[in-house]
Amino acid sequence: MAESASPTDSERFFFDVNGYLILDDFLPPDHVEALRAAVEQAVERRRSAAYVRAREPAFPERLEGPNARIFHLLDEDPLFLDLLNYEPMMAYVRALFNEMPHLHSTDAFWEVERADYHGAGWHIDGIQDGFRNLGWPIPLMQFKVGYYLSDMREEGQGNLTLLSGSHRSRVDPAAGDLRNPHLFPGAVQVCGGPGTAFFFHNAVWHTAGPWTRSSGQRAMLYYGYEHPWMLACAEQWRYGANFFQSLGPEHRAFFHGFVFDPPEYRWG
C-alpha cells in the first residue's frame, strides 16, 4: 500500500509534465475485494424495482444488461464514503490540487463482458465546454481519481486511455483522430492490477480504450474533487437529509455548508 506522505519530487514533475500519474498496488487486496463486492451489490440494488433514491442522479445511469455504470455512491456503503477521504490518496490530492478539496463526483463501472459502449469517447472534463472559456492552457479545476478493482494489466478491455501532456495543448486533436475507432499515435492505455490508482488533470484528453479482449472485465471507481469555491457538479445535493446529517466532521468538510440543516459556514 502507498505510504501516507506527500508525492515525491519525481511524481510532482511527472504529473505536471504529463497531466496524470499511475500508482501501482495502491489499495491492498482485501480493500479491493471489499470495494468490488460493494460495487456489485450497489449495482444489484439499483436494478431492483424496489430501489428508491433520495434524488435522481445528475447523469443517466446504465443498468440494462450485464454491464452497468452508476453514480452518486457515497450513501450506498460506508466503504465508498471512507474512500472519499482515504488518507494515502488525500496526500496527493492536497499536495497537487487543493488543501481543502470538495467532492465533485463519484461513479462506478461494472463491466463483466465485452462492452460495445463503455464511455463518452475522447473528451476533456469540465462544464462550459471543458473550462475552455478560462483560457489556454486550461487550468487545473478538477482532480479525477480512479481505482481499478479488476485485473487491468492487459490492454483491450476498456482501459482508461490518455493523451500524455495534452492538458498543455492550445489546440484540440484532429477531428478524424477523435473519431478513429483505433487509438491514434500518442494514446496511452493505463494498465495495472487490482488496486492500481491513478489521477489526471481535467484538460487531459481521455477515453475508455477499445474492447478487444473477449475475456476482459472492467470494475473501477472514479472520485472527482474540485476546489472548495466551485460548484461544478450536482452531486453536492444529490443525497438525502439523513445522509448529510449522519456525516462526521471529516466528511462534512467535503461538502458546501448550504447542504446541511442548519447550514454551516464555509470560509474556503
C-alpha angles and dihedrals in degrees: 000000000000117000117252095244139110116280116272122253088254091054092048091051093047092050093047093050100037103027095231142059132203121211113195121210090007097147119047117242096253091052091049093050092049092049092046091053090047092053092049091049092047091053091050092048092052091049090057117102087223094059114117123184127200092237136358116267120260090237132037112267123220112226104145118108126002095309125072146179120197135180140207100037106167097098094044098077135354088239090067092049092048091052089059091074099022099162100221089056094039088062088063095040093051095043098044102030122013136334090224106039121183128209114267104170148327129207141156136212119211108182115161098169138030109304124214089192121028107144149005097272123243111346147132122237129249144075124273095040095319096311089294089142088070092069137249132337090033109239125239102268102149130034111207117199123191133190124197112219095176133052105281097162091119126062125238103059102096094286116179104266123201141184102228114230094005091126087076097051120113092203133052123244115270113281091235091055092051091053094045109115088209121065115263124222114295097030113131121200110212108231127186145132127260108301096034112140129195139171136196145189116263091239096055110111108239145160142167105275126238119289107229102143112092091204097043125127132188124200115163146145130222125201120185125199129193137185115281092243092057135085104186101144134045095229090094090077102026095099130081128257093253091057094051093047091050094058121108123222093268091060100033088064090070092062134068113258094239093071091069129080108251094026117244125226114248118193097179 
